[in-house]
């Protein structure tokens, strides 16, 4: 299994990586600091597609919402579940992003234990092709 994290905050990236490693050390983990680099990585056919994409919303340049729209327009990338991973707790934003194709909308936890719980919740779910929009 491979996870792509699109996150511009290095501390959040480290915390997330540690939680993934604690959940399952065999999971491959790729992190990119912004949406533009993520799209470049994902559109390179030499890179294997991740099983999950965790996407921050608030990034410089292209926002997470713009990135999600681009991901869901691409037939090759659209089936990959995108979990919005953000500081936002805005319900209307959550509804919008879910309607755009996000599989989950999760507010960023602050403690390692909360990050571990969130990762284990998402990765422990039964995913089918109908789980992603």
Secondary structure, DSSP 4 states (H G I P E B T S, - for coil): -EEEEE-S-HHHHHHHHHHHHHH-TT-EEEEESSHHHHHHHHH-TTSPPPSEEEE-S--SSS-HHHHHHHHHHSTTTTTSEEEEEES---HHHHHHHHHTT-SEEEEPPSSHHHHHHHHHHHHHS---TTT--
